[in-house]
Amino acid sequence: MKHLLKLLDCSTEEIIGLLDLADQLKYEKKHNISHRHLEGKSLGMIFQKSSTRTRVSFETGMYQLGGQALFLSNRDLQIGRGEPVQDTARVLSRYLDGIMIRTYEQKEVEDLANYGSIPIINGLTDFCHPCQVLADLMTIREKFAVLEGLKMCYIGDGNNMANSLIVGGLKTGMKVSIATPVDYRPDAEVMAFAEPNPNFFITDDPMKAAENADVVITDTWASMGQEAEKEVRMKAFQGYQVNDELLAAAKPGCMVQHCLPAYREQEITTKVFEEHANEIFDEAENRLHAQKAVMVTLMGSKED
């Protein structure tokens, strides 16, 4: 495994390996067992989108692993003034041991990998969010002990989260049901991957998608860069709220996940959010452990 660009690139064994390592690193952190696998190494973090969880978890994770993380905003880099990404990739490869980038276009992440010579980690693009979904899978497995055979239901926009949940869920043997309005379906590349799989189901009826679900997941209806569409989206997603009525269709005691930030009384009710807050914030914490596993796997020595 050289990069983490999208889960479509990963094998089932690679995903499970990352989850196993994340579990180990979380255990060691909780028990004050030092794991400075990246001593003396540097991660560059390029941000073209704002961030809370991504920045803090990667920066803290690198510190705990013995390395350093450099925050590089679009305003600070020449790439923000038009320097070609291929030149940025080749320059940063001379200074750093890895790059995490949070940006809009998937092509920019792929170009960094193509032109650079160090590991590239996708911290989020409009196409996918692999680091978040690794944390989701880790959190689900902590609750149920397994992934294979569980039913994951996603309600809302067919966005980067939906794309990565579909791929990550199916690759780990989960049943994946998706409810989105017809005009807001997941990416065509993801649909081409998913539709031949008998464990995949997509509908525009949230209640059908939620039937007997072990896990119900949602996300904001208007992601970063979609602010101008907010009013249109508010109308399009009426009826796609995670609430008591929808959860009644799922299995009793089902798990609820949200990648955050959450907009209460839009995609999820305050009541449901607070009842499942421990699960949701376990998921947020697991960003740290899952991303440390990614960094150790990509940037660590062979002994690690």
N, C-alpha and C positions, 0 to 999 in steps of 0.2 A: 504494500500500500504506500504510494508515493505522495498523494494529495488527498484532501477531502473537498471535492468540488460539488458533488451531488451524490445522493444515495443510489441513484441509478448505476453509478460506477462501482458500487461496493457489492461484494458477495455476501451471502448470508453468514458465512464463517467470519468474515471481516467485521460485520456489524456485531455479531455475538461476542467476538473477541474484544471489541471496544467496550461493550457493556460489562463484560467480566472484569476487565481492567479498571473500569470506572468504579465498580463495586469494591474492588480491592483498595483503590486509592481513597475511596470514601471511608472505608473501615480504618485505614491507616491514619487518616486525618482525625477521625473521631477518637482514636486511641493514642494520639500524639506520637505516632511512628513516623520518623522523618523519611521523606522520599524525594530527595533532591536529584532527580534523574536528569535535570536539564541545567546543572551547575555550569555557570559561565556562558550560557547561551542566550540569544536575544530574539525576541519575536517583535516584528513590526506589525502594528495594528492600523490599517487604513480605514478611516470612517468617512463615507460619503452620505451616510444616513445616521441620524441621531440614535443614541443607545443608552440604556441603563444596564440591563442584565449582561449583554454581550461584552461591553467594555469592562465592567467591574469583575465579571467572572474570569475573563481571559487574563486581565492584569493581575488579579489576585492569584489565579492558578499558576501563572509563570513564577510569581514570587515564591509560592509554596514549593514549586519544583526546583527552586534554586537559581532561576534565570531572571531576566528582566524583560519587561514589555514596554515598547515605545509607542505612545499615542500619536498617530499621524493623521490629522484632519485634512480634508480636501483643501482647506484654505492654507494649509502649511506646506503642501507639496506642489512641485512644479506641474504635476499631473492635473492640478486644478487650473493651471494656466495654459493647458494644451499640450504638455509634453506627452509624446506617444507612450502608451502603456508598455510597449515592448522595451522602450529605453528605461523607464522606471523599474521594470522587472529586472533588467540586467544590472542596473546600478545597485538596487537593494539586495540583490543576490550576493554582491561582493561584501556587504556589511552584516547581513542578518543570517540567522539560521532557519527562519520561517516567517511567513507573512499570513496574517489573518485579514481578510477584507470584507467589509460590510458595505454593499453598494447596490445599485439598481440593476444593471444589465449582467446577466450570467456570462455573456461574452467577455466581459472585463476580467472576471475570475479565471475563465479558461485561458485568456491571453496571458495573464500573469504566469500561469502554469506552463504554457507553451514556450514563453520566451525566457523565463527565469530558470534558475538551477537549484532552487530550494523548495521545500514543501509549501504548498498554498492551502489555506483553510478557508472555506466559504462560511463567513459569519452571518450571511443573509444576502439574498438577491431577490428580485421580483419573481424569479422562477422557483427557488427552493430555499429551505432553511434546515439543512441537515443537522447542525449542532443542536438546535431546539428539539428536533424529533428524536435524536439519540437520548436526550434527557427525558423526553416523554416515555420512550420505550423502557428506559431504566426505571422510571417511577412506577410504571404499570407492572413491570416484573417484580419490583419490590413488594407490591401489594398482593399479587397473585402467584408469585414464585415461577410462573411460566408466561410465555407469550403465545406459543403455538396453540391454536384452537380457540383463543379468546376472540370475542367480537368487539371491534373498535368502530365506533360511529362518530362521524364528523358532520357537524351542522354549520352551514354558512357559506362563505365565499370560497370559490374554487381557486384559492390563492396559493402562495408559496408554501404555506402550512399544509393545505390540503394535498398539494403535490407530494411533499415529502412524507406526510403521514401515510398516503396510499402506498408509496414505494417501500418505506420502512416497515409498515405493517404486513404487507404481502410477503416481503422477503424474509420475515421472521415467522411466517406461518399463521398469521392472524387472519381472521375474517374481517374485511373492511367494507363498511357501508357508508356512503356519502350522500348527503342531501344538500343540493344547491339549486337555485333558480336556473332554468335552462340557459339563460344568457350569461351565466357566471360559472360555467363548468371548469374543471381543472384543465391544465395545459394538454394540448393534443398529444405531445410526446408521452406524457404520463398515462393518458387514456389508452394509447396504443400498447403500452406496457401492461396495463391493468386489465383491460377488457377481456382478454383470453383466459384470465384466471377465474376459476369457478368460485373463489373466495371473495370476489369483488362484486359489489352491487351499488348502483348509483340511481338516484331518483330525485324528483323535485318535491317529494312528500316527506317532511322531517319525521312524522310519526312512523312511517314504514321503515325508514332508515334506523330509527331508534329501537325497534322491536328486539327484545332480548339482548340488548347490548350490555357488555360488561363494562365498557368505558365509553363515555360521551365527551367529545372534545369540541370546542368552538374557538373562534377568533374574532377580532374586530371586523365589522362590515366594511370599513374604509381604512385601508392600510396607508402607510406613508407614501406620499406622492399621488394619492387619490382624493385629496381634500376637496378638489373642485367637483367631484362626483358625489359628495356626501349626501346631498338631498335626494338625488336619484336613487342612491343605494339604500337609504333609509326606507324608501317605499318598496324597493325590490325585495328587501329581506324581511319585511313584515311577515310574521308566521314562522320565522327561522330562529326564534329565541329558545335558549335552553332554560326551561322553567319546570315547575312541578308537573304540569300536564304532560310534557314531553318525557320527563324522567319516569312517569308512571308506565310508559311503554317499554322502558328498559328493564333489565333484571333488578330485583330488589337489592338495595345496597350497592348499586353501580357506582363506579368511580367517575368523577368529573375532572377534566383537565382544561386549562386555559393558558396559553403561552404568555399572556400579559403584554401590554397593559389591557385591563378589562374595562369596558364601558357598561356599567351596571344599568339595567333596565333597557338596554339595547340588545346585544347578542346573548346576555345572560341576566337573570334577575338577581337582585341583591341577596334575596333569600337563599337561592341555590348557591351563589358564590360563597356566601359566608358559611353555609353548611358544609361545603367541600373545601374550605380555605386551607386546611392542613394539607390536603392532597395537592392543591394548586401551588402552595409555597414549597412543598417538598419537591415538586417539579422544577420550580425556579431555582432552588438550591442545587438540584442535580445538574443544572447547566455547568456549574463549577467542576463537578467530578467527571462528567462526560467529556468536557473539553480538555481537562487535564489528561484524560486517557487518549484523546486524539493527539495532543501535543507530544506526549511520551512516545506514542506509536510512530509518529511521523518524524520527530526531531531527536528522539533519544538514541543512545548508542545501541548496538546490536545486543549487548548484554541486557538492556532494559526490555 
